Amino acid sequence: METLAKLLYIEDDKRIADATQKGLTKEGFEVETAFDGFVGARLATTYAYDLIILDINLPLMNGFEVCKAIRQHGLDTPILMLTALGEIDDRVRGLDHGADDYLVKPFNFREFVARIHALLRRSQIGYDQQAEVLREADLEINLLTKTVTRSGQAIEVTAREYEMLEYMLRNKGRVLSKMDFVEHVWDLNFDTNTNIIEVYINYLRKKIDQDFEPKLIHTKRGLGYVLKAR
């Protein structure tokens, strides 16, 4: 079978790693495995991979530290966190450190493969980069430097906050549902009762709306959120 993509799989349980690697190989992927966080981080920042599958509970460096190291190295390789830690705080922490998706063990292998394909499609297609700056009122984000300003004042945002804000600006004036964010920013299929989207909307409001006028992020009760100047 033709190789679809080269994956790095960082997992300290050799039995799980071997079984998963075998399954992914049958799906056509080329898989390299690392059994601790230090080796995983070194491989991820030395060689080119199409996607990284990352456990959290790892020896030497945990998954959060590995993820952070990869992003600090300037790499935008998609990262899928695969772990037994399923609490919402763990998910938020993983996403804040730069992960693109989060799958909790035990998982369905077909869903696992579908998540990989979704992340690969997203990384290959990317966002439309025709415009270098997106703006609404006095809010601007520069797509080249990945910076955010309002009224000329620099605003520090996390990688996940930046992605949400970019998505909202690309769809300004349009009401975006919770599932719109899930599908277009995270590619996550988590329980609809989770409040992770609300948490990040509140983070953005504090940063870009709290000390400025006019307010730009508005709630449409029962529908979602819209970014526009009133």
MARKOLMI-522753 format. One record per residue (C-alpha): y, z, x negated. Coordinates in nm, 4 decimals, always signed. Last residue first. Example, Ala and Ser with C-alpha at 12.3 -4.5 7.8 and 13.67 -1.06 7.14 Angstrom:
2
py:-0.1060, pz:+0.7140, px:-1.3670
py:-0.4500, pz:+0.7800, px:-1.2300
END
This chain:
230
py:+4.7537, pz:+1.6279, px:+2.2090
py:+4.6210, pz:+1.5404, px:+1.8654
py:+4.2526, pz:+1.4497, px:+1.8692
py:+3.9139, pz:+1.5803, px:+1.7612
py:+3.6704, pz:+1.6235, px:+2.0513
py:+3.3955, pz:+1.8762, px:+2.1095
py:+3.0980, pz:+1.9084, px:+2.3423
py:+3.0132, pz:+1.8455, px:+2.7052
py:+2.9611, pz:+2.1763, px:+2.8888
py:+3.3177, pz:+2.2826, px:+2.8249
py:+3.5141, pz:+2.0152, px:+2.6417
py:+3.6249, pz:+2.2091, px:+2.3370
py:+3.9199, pz:+2.0873, px:+2.1309
py:+3.9681, pz:+2.0394, px:+1.7579
py:+4.3177, pz:+1.9125, px:+1.6698
py:+4.5604, pz:+2.1977, px:+1.7323
py:+4.9166, pz:+2.0726, px:+1.6842
py:+5.0160, pz:+2.2670, px:+1.4894
py:+4.8766, pz:+2.4480, px:+1.1853
py:+4.7641, pz:+2.7905, px:+1.0658
py:+4.4439, pz:+2.8221, px:+1.2693
py:+4.3758, pz:+2.4491, px:+1.3010
py:+4.2332, pz:+2.3108, px:+0.9738
py:+4.0542, pz:+2.6064, px:+0.8144
py:+3.9859, pz:+2.8436, px:+1.1016
py:+3.8947, pz:+2.5523, px:+1.3283
py:+3.6552, pz:+2.4147, px:+1.0686
py:+3.4586, pz:+2.7401, px:+1.0408
py:+3.4524, pz:+2.7702, px:+1.4212
py:+3.3073, pz:+2.4185, px:+1.4484
py:+3.0507, pz:+2.5204, px:+1.1876
py:+2.9299, pz:+2.8196, px:+1.3891
py:+2.9292, pz:+2.6202, px:+1.7143
py:+2.7001, pz:+2.3624, px:+1.5522
py:+2.4647, pz:+2.6349, px:+1.4247
py:+2.4343, pz:+2.8032, px:+1.7649
py:+2.0618, pz:+2.7478, px:+1.8201
py:+1.9552, pz:+2.7166, px:+2.1842
py:+1.8791, pz:+2.3462, px:+2.1433
py:+1.5859, pz:+2.4309, px:+1.9179
py:+1.5963, pz:+2.2210, px:+1.6011
py:+1.5518, pz:+1.8483, px:+1.5618
py:+1.7641, pz:+1.7931, px:+1.2541
py:+1.9085, pz:+1.4611, px:+1.1368
py:+2.1960, pz:+1.6684, px:+0.9996
py:+2.5227, pz:+1.4786, px:+1.0475
py:+2.4366, pz:+1.1962, px:+1.2875
py:+2.1483, pz:+1.3391, px:+1.4908
py:+2.2470, pz:+1.7057, px:+1.5036
py:+2.6167, pz:+1.6280, px:+1.5417
py:+2.5519, pz:+1.3949, px:+1.8352
py:+2.3082, pz:+1.6542, px:+1.9722
py:+2.5887, pz:+1.9091, px:+2.0077
py:+2.7906, pz:+1.6546, px:+2.2007
py:+3.0843, pz:+1.4583, px:+2.0664
py:+3.3727, pz:+1.3780, px:+2.3026
py:+3.5546, pz:+1.0747, px:+2.1602
py:+3.9214, pz:+1.0898, px:+2.0673
py:+3.8374, pz:+1.0788, px:+1.6995
py:+3.4959, pz:+0.9275, px:+1.6222
py:+3.5421, pz:+0.8543, px:+1.2520
py:+3.7493, pz:+1.1716, px:+1.2389
py:+3.4680, pz:+1.3755, px:+1.3956
py:+3.2085, pz:+1.2356, px:+1.1519
py:+3.4362, pz:+1.3074, px:+0.8565
py:+3.4901, pz:+1.6621, px:+0.9814
py:+3.1179, pz:+1.7256, px:+1.0176
py:+3.0463, pz:+1.5843, px:+0.6721
py:+3.3270, pz:+1.7898, px:+0.5159
py:+3.2027, pz:+2.1087, px:+0.6824
py:+2.8546, pz:+2.0412, px:+0.5404
py:+2.9871, pz:+1.9859, px:+0.1879
py:+3.1957, pz:+2.3023, px:+0.2083
py:+3.5683, pz:+2.2851, px:+0.2753
py:+3.8800, pz:+2.3734, px:+0.0735
py:+4.2027, pz:+2.2601, px:+0.2364
py:+4.4793, pz:+2.1011, px:+0.0291
py:+4.8238, pz:+2.1155, px:+0.1914
py:+4.9970, pz:+1.7832, px:+0.2512
py:+5.0528, pz:+1.8659, px:+0.6177
py:+4.6749, pz:+1.8986, px:+0.6359
py:+4.4585, pz:+1.7943, px:+0.3442
py:+4.0865, pz:+1.7305, px:+0.2888
py:+3.9239, pz:+1.5959, px:-0.0279
py:+3.6090, pz:+1.3855, px:-0.0780
py:+3.7767, pz:+1.1984, px:-0.3686
py:+3.6769, pz:+0.8544, px:-0.2420
py:+3.6647, pz:+0.9262, px:+0.1306
py:+4.0061, pz:+1.0942, px:+0.1335
py:+4.0412, pz:+1.3167, px:+0.4376
py:+4.3699, pz:+1.3484, px:+0.6227
py:+4.5137, pz:+1.5793, px:+0.8882
py:+4.8840, pz:+1.5275, px:+0.9658
py:+4.8203, pz:+1.3546, px:+1.3030
py:+4.4674, pz:+1.2180, px:+1.2742
py:+4.3595, pz:+1.0649, px:+0.9452
py:+4.0795, pz:+0.8876, px:+0.7606
py:+4.1491, pz:+0.7605, px:+0.4097
py:+3.9593, pz:+0.5088, px:+0.1967
py:+3.8753, pz:+0.2782, px:+0.4870
py:+3.6006, pz:+0.0186, px:+0.4383
py:+3.3427, pz:+0.2849, px:+0.3450
py:+3.1214, pz:+0.2573, px:+0.6535
py:+2.8811, pz:+0.5468, px:+0.6235
py:+2.5474, pz:+0.5349, px:+0.4498
py:+2.2806, pz:+0.2727, px:+0.5139
py:+2.0475, pz:+0.3661, px:+0.2290
py:+2.1019, pz:+0.7421, px:+0.2511
py:+2.0610, pz:+0.7428, px:+0.6300
py:+1.7468, pz:+0.5333, px:+0.6204
py:+1.5939, pz:+0.7617, px:+0.3573
py:+1.6811, pz:+1.0711, px:+0.5597
py:+1.5222, pz:+0.9256, px:+0.8730
py:+1.2098, pz:+0.8161, px:+0.6824
py:+1.1642, pz:+1.1659, px:+0.5414
py:+1.2141, pz:+1.3248, px:+0.8833
py:+0.9521, pz:+1.0904, px:+1.0313
py:+0.7071, pz:+1.1895, px:+0.7558
py:+0.7504, pz:+1.5588, px:+0.8402
py:+0.7259, pz:+1.4861, px:+1.2132
py:+0.3913, pz:+1.3141, px:+1.1528
py:+0.2795, pz:+1.6062, px:+0.9338
py:+0.3481, pz:+1.8660, px:+1.2028
py:+0.4891, pz:+2.1734, px:+1.0381
py:+0.3776, pz:+2.5229, px:+0.9460
py:+0.6242, pz:+2.5713, px:+0.7917
py:+0.9884, pz:+2.5121, px:+0.8882
py:+1.1721, pz:+2.1853, px:+0.8283
py:+1.5336, pz:+2.1723, px:+0.7098
py:+1.7515, pz:+1.8660, px:+0.6572
py:+2.0354, pz:+1.7491, px:+0.4342
py:+2.0419, pz:+2.0399, px:+0.1898
py:+2.3722, pz:+2.0985, px:+0.0105
py:+2.4002, pz:+2.4717, px:-0.0522
py:+2.5658, pz:+2.5149, px:+0.2876
py:+2.2643, pz:+2.3498, px:+0.4500
py:+2.0293, pz:+2.6008, px:+0.2877
py:+2.2494, pz:+2.8951, px:+0.3814
py:+2.2775, pz:+2.7747, px:+0.7417
py:+1.9005, pz:+2.7352, px:+0.7672
py:+1.8353, pz:+3.0760, px:+0.6139
py:+2.0849, pz:+3.2380, px:+0.8516
py:+1.9122, pz:+3.0640, px:+1.1462
py:+1.5808, pz:+3.2258, px:+1.0560
py:+1.2958, pz:+2.9891, px:+0.9681
py:+1.1916, pz:+3.0886, px:+0.6177
py:+0.8425, pz:+2.9392, px:+0.5854
py:+0.9855, pz:+2.6479, px:+0.3896
py:+1.0439, pz:+2.2744, px:+0.3595
py:+1.4009, pz:+2.1910, px:+0.2641
py:+1.4642, pz:+1.8161, px:+0.2735
py:+1.7155, pz:+1.7009, px:+0.0126
py:+1.8751, pz:+1.3539, px:+0.0146
py:+1.9969, pz:+1.2520, px:-0.3342
py:+2.3761, pz:+1.2996, px:-0.3507
py:+2.3849, pz:+1.3952, px:-0.7183
py:+2.7005, pz:+1.5325, px:-0.8799
py:+2.5278, pz:+1.7856, px:-1.1061
py:+2.6788, pz:+2.0561, px:-0.8858
py:+2.4725, pz:+1.9101, px:-0.6009
py:+2.1463, pz:+1.9393, px:-0.7945
py:+2.2301, pz:+2.2900, px:-0.9167
py:+2.3084, pz:+2.4050, px:-0.5619
py:+1.9751, pz:+2.2757, px:-0.4335
py:+1.7879, pz:+2.4451, px:-0.7181
py:+1.9686, pz:+2.7739, px:-0.6547
py:+1.8899, pz:+2.7618, px:-0.2817
py:+1.5289, pz:+2.6702, px:-0.3595
py:+1.4719, pz:+2.9720, px:-0.5804
py:+1.4839, pz:+2.9488, px:-0.9586
py:+1.2258, pz:+3.1044, px:-1.1939
py:+0.9496, pz:+3.1126, px:-0.9276
py:+0.9993, pz:+2.9403, px:-0.5905
py:+1.0459, pz:+3.0730, px:-0.2374
py:+1.2774, pz:+2.8014, px:-0.1028
py:+1.0588, pz:+2.4878, px:-0.1007
py:+1.2226, pz:+2.1538, px:-0.1735
py:+1.1390, pz:+1.7953, px:-0.0854
py:+1.3669, pz:+1.5639, px:-0.2833
py:+1.4429, pz:+1.2044, px:-0.1842
py:+1.4972, pz:+0.8643, px:-0.3491
py:+1.4420, pz:+1.0026, px:-0.6962
py:+1.6103, pz:+0.9163, px:-1.0268
py:+1.5261, pz:+1.1283, px:-1.3302
py:+1.7118, pz:+1.3958, px:-1.5249
py:+1.8848, pz:+1.6082, px:-1.2581
py:+1.5857, pz:+1.6263, px:-1.0241
py:+1.3398, pz:+1.6769, px:-1.3129
py:+1.5375, pz:+1.9698, px:-1.4530
py:+1.5855, pz:+2.1253, px:-1.1092
py:+1.2130, pz:+2.1029, px:-1.0367
py:+1.1205, pz:+2.2438, px:-1.3773
py:+1.3429, pz:+2.5454, px:-1.3127
py:+1.2386, pz:+2.5842, px:-0.9506
py:+0.8672, pz:+2.6083, px:-1.0125
py:+0.5581, pz:+2.3986, px:-0.9349
py:+0.6988, pz:+2.0469, px:-0.9749
py:+0.5359, pz:+1.7451, px:-0.8106
py:+0.5979, pz:+1.3706, px:-0.8383
py:+0.5243, pz:+1.1589, px:-0.5314
py:+0.5180, pz:+0.7796, px:-0.4915
py:+0.5213, pz:+0.7147, px:-0.1189
py:+0.2911, pz:+0.4761, px:+0.0677
py:+0.1856, pz:+0.6936, px:+0.3606
py:-0.1426, pz:+0.7633, px:+0.1820
py:+0.0655, pz:+0.9012, px:-0.1064
py:+0.2409, pz:+1.1315, px:+0.1386
py:-0.0902, pz:+1.2767, px:+0.2565
py:-0.2172, pz:+1.3300, px:-0.0981
py:+0.1113, pz:+1.4932, px:-0.1999
py:+0.0880, pz:+1.7258, px:+0.0990
py:-0.2667, pz:+1.8357, px:+0.0107
py:-0.1846, pz:+1.8813, px:-0.3589
py:+0.1375, pz:+2.0729, px:-0.2895
py:-0.0284, pz:+2.3026, px:-0.0357
py:-0.3070, pz:+2.3912, px:-0.2788
py:-0.0648, pz:+2.4176, px:-0.5708
py:+0.1595, pz:+2.6697, px:-0.3973
py:+0.4770, pz:+2.6545, px:-0.6091
py:+0.6375, pz:+2.3600, px:-0.4262
py:+0.9023, pz:+2.1140, px:-0.5526
py:+0.8175, pz:+1.7617, px:-0.4298
py:+1.0127, pz:+1.4780, px:-0.5921
py:+0.9862, pz:+1.1541, px:-0.3954
py:+0.9877, pz:+0.7896, px:-0.5033
py:+1.0206, pz:+0.5473, px:-0.2135
py:+0.8304, pz:+0.2944, px:-0.0072
py:+0.5469, pz:+0.2152, px:-0.2482
py:+0.3483, pz:-0.0835, px:-0.1288
py:+0.0000, pz:+0.0000, px:+0.0000
END
